[in-house]
Amino acid sequence: MNKDNDSNQTYVGKHALDRLQEVEKDHQRAYKKRSSSFNFNRLIMVLVFALIVGLMIYSMFRQ
């Protein structure tokens, strides 16, 4: 009986350590520097912004 109890505690301890490592990895992910890959969402936002500003300037000089 004692041997089964020790193996359960070892399994529980191993599982707890594995989970702790996963949590630590998740916490470190927040502090990692992101890659400087090209972001298409930013490009679209800049194009829409430029279009709006261009239309505003066009409407000011049209009058």
C-alpha positions in Angstrom: 0.0 0.0 0.0 2.8 2.4 0.8 4.4 1.8 -2.5 1.2 2.7 -4.4 0.9 5.8 -2.3 4.4 6.9 -3.2 3.9 6.2 -6.9 0.7 8.4 -6.8 2.5 11.2 -5.1 5.3 10.9 -7.6 2.8 11.0 -10.5 1.0 14.0 -8.9 4.4 15.7 -8.3 5.5 15.1 -11.8 2.2 16.4 -13.2 2.5 19.5 -11.0 6.0 20.2 -12.2 5.0 19.7 -15.8 2.1 22.1 -15.4 4.4 24.7 -13.6 6.8 24.5 -16.6 3.9 25.2 -19.0 2.7 28.2 -16.9 6.3 29.6 -16.8 6.6 29.2 -20.6 3.3 31.1 -21.0 4.5 33.9 -18.8 7.8 34.2 -20.6 5.9 34.4 -24.0 4.5 37.7 -22.9 7.9 39.2 -22.5 9.5 37.8 -25.7 10.2 40.3 -28.4 7.9 39.7 -31.4 9.3 39.1 -34.8 9.4 42.0 -37.1 7.3 40.2 -39.8 5.2 42.3 -42.1 1.8 43.0 -40.7 -1.0 43.3 -43.3 -3.5 44.6 -40.9 -1.3 47.6 -40.2 -0.8 48.2 -44.0 -4.6 48.2 -44.5 -5.1 50.6 -41.6 -2.4 53.0 -43.0 -4.0 52.9 -46.5 -7.5 53.6 -45.1 -6.1 56.5 -43.0 -4.2 57.9 -46.1 -7.4 57.7 -48.1 -9.4 59.5 -45.5 -6.8 62.2 -45.1 -6.5 62.5 -48.9 -10.3 62.9 -49.3 -10.4 65.6 -46.6 -7.6 67.6 -48.2 -9.3 67.2 -51.6 -12.6 68.5 -50.3 -10.9 71.5 -48.7 -9.2 72.6 -51.9 -12.2 71.8 -54.2 -14.2 74.7 -52.8 
